[in-house]
Amino acid sequence: MRPDWPQRWLQSALGYEARDLALFTAALTHRSASGRNNERLEFLGDAVLSLLVAELLYQRFPAADEGDLSRLRASLVSAGPLAGIAQSLGLGEELQLGSGELKSGGFRRESILADAFEATVGAVYLDSGLEAARAIVIRFCTPLLEALPQADSLKDSKTRLQEWLQSRTLPLPAYSVESVSGEPHDQHFVVRCEIAAKDISTMGEGSSRRRAEQEAAQRALAQIGEST
């Protein structure tokens, strides 16, 4: 471990001067390594990040309703975008990992990178307060706002189908399980989605009833699109 770790990384990547380096040592230490790890800081950072991203979205999208804002926030604070931020900061190279995680490439794993970024936000919050954490979040999350899809596109297929039918005062679809096969730990579901008012019947398959229903709903939406 370098004697200037992690201060040098904090200064070069975040432009941040730590008061309590122990916080950031923990933030960059995975539970697979010995010593204090980042699980508690990740828990705190997740809450701080969620608050500050919600604030950004509230300001940026004044016409969005609560459901849209929730979906947009979920898309921003998911593992993929956060891991992308972590990679851009070179955070993976700074992580302290146990030998097993090192051998398996844990420093590239999406979940580990996302957790470490959240832990870093939590450490900044404890070290310097909410304003310092806000500056970090604004700096690295604002660019992601520009690439956000329309909120409606983040709704799952069942929700979009239900809303489409409700907006036309049509009865909701009926889902029925046609078959379940496979071992209890590896089941395969086939589900039918019927929309009597539109004379539409579609089938969906998946490893769970929910996934099969989503696929059937997606196929129903495709048929509706073709018939409207």
N, C-alpha and C positions, 0 to 999 in steps of 0.2 A: 504494500500500500504506500503510495507516494506521500511524503510529509505534507504536501500542500493540498492533498485531497480532503474534502471535496471543494475547498474554497476556490481553487483555480477554475474548476468547471462552472461553479456558480457565477463567477465574474464574467467568464467568456461567453457562456451560453445564455445566462439570464441577466447579466449586468447587475448582479445582486451581491451585496456584501453582508455575510451572515454575522449575526451577533453570537448565536449559540450553534457552533459547528456540530455539536452532538446531535441536534435535531436532524440535520441534513445527512449525517453519517447514517442515522437510523433510516431516514427516508430512502436512501440508496442501497439499503441492505435487505435482501430478500430473506424470507423465513428459512430458506434452505441453508443459509450461512449461519455461522455462530455469532452470538452476541445479540444485542437489541435489533429487532427488525422493523419493517415498515408497516406492519398490519394495522396497528392502532392509528398511525398517521394517515394511512390510506382511508380508513374509516372517517376520520375527521375531514380530510381533503375532499373526499367524495361529497360531503355535505356542503362544504364551502364552495366547491366548484359548481355544484348544482344551483346554489343560491345565486352566484354571480353570473352564471350563464342564463338563468331565468331572468335576472335583471337586464342583461343585454338584449334578450329576446323581447322582453316587455317594452323596452325603449325603441327597438328597431322595427317592431311590427305592431303598431298601435291598433290596427283593425283586427288582429288575430284574436280568436276566442280562446277560452281556457284549454279546450281540447287540442286546438292547433298548437298552442304554445307548449303543451305537455309533450306532444309528438316531436316537435322541433327540438326541444331540450333533450329528449331521449336519444334522438339521432346524433346530437352533438357530443353528449357525454358518454356515448357507448365506447366500447373497447377500441374499435377501429380508428376513429378520429383521434382519440387520446394517444393511442400508440403511434399514430402518425406524427403528432406533435413531439412525442418523446424521441422518435427517430430523428426528427429534424434538429433536435438539441444534442444528439449524440449521447443520449441518456443511457442507452444500453451498454456502452463501453465503460460507463462509470459504475455500473451495478456490482455489488458484492454478492456473489452467488455461491452456493454450495457446489461441491465437485460434481454431483449428479446433474445439476442444472447447467453447469458449465459444459459438460460433455454433450448434453442434449440440445445445446444452443438456446438456453433459456433467455439470454440477453437479446434474442430476436423475437421471443414469444410475445404475441400481442397482449395477452392478459397481464403478463409481468410488466411490460412497458407501461401499459395504461395505469396499473396500480401504482407504479413508481412515480409517474407524473402526478397522480392524485396525492400521493404521500408528500411529494415536494411542495405542492400547493398548500397542504396542511402544515408543513414545516414553516413555510413563509408566513402563513397566518399566525402561528404561535410565536414566531420570531419577531415579526414586525407589525402584525395587525391586519385588519381587513383591507385597508387601502393598498397596502403592498401586495396582498394577494389579488386584489382587483386589477392592479396594474399588470400583473403577470397574465391573468385571464384575458383581459382586453387585448393585450399584445398578441397572444397566441391563438385565441379563439375567434377574434373578429374576422380574420381571413376566411375562416370556415363558414361564417354567416353568409358570405357572398356566394358560396357554392351550395347552399341549402336548397333542396328541392321544394316544390310546392307542398304545403302541409297536407293537402288532400291525398297526395301520392304516398304519404307515409301510413295512411289508414290500411288496415288489413282488408282482405277481399270480402270477408263476411260483413264487416262494418260498412264498406262501400255499397255492397249489394243491399243491405238493410236500409241505408239512407236513401238509395235510389228508389226503392219501392215505397218507402214512407213519404217521400216527396211527391209521389203520385197517388197517394192514399190507396195503395195496393196492399193486399195481405202479405205478411212476411213469408219467407221461404220455409219449407219443411225439410229437415235433414233426417235421414234414416240410415242406420248402419246395415249395409247389404251383406257384409261378411267380415269375419275376423279370422286370420290364419296365423300360423307360426307359433313358436314357443312363447311362454309368458314374458320372457325378457327380450323377445325379438318379434313382436307382433306386426301384422300387416292389416290395415283397415281399408275397406272399400265402403264409401259413403255416397248416398244419392242426395242431390239437392233438387227439390221440385218447386216450381213457381207456377201454380195452377192458373193464375190470371194471365200469364204470358205463354202458357202451354210449353214450358221449358222444363226439361229434366236432364240433369248432368250428373256425371260420376266423378268422384275424386278418390285418390289413393294416397296412403301415407303410413308412416310408422306409428302414428297416433290418430285417434279420432279427430282431434282438432286439426291436424295437418291435412287429413283427408277432406274435412269439411271446407277448409280454406281453398283447396284445389278445386273442389266442386263449385264453390262460390265464384272462383276466378273464371271457370269455364262458363258459368251462367252469365257473368258480366260480359264475357266475350260474345256470347250469343245475343245478349241484349243490345250490345253495340252494333252488331250486324243487322239487327231487326229494327233499329230506331233511325 
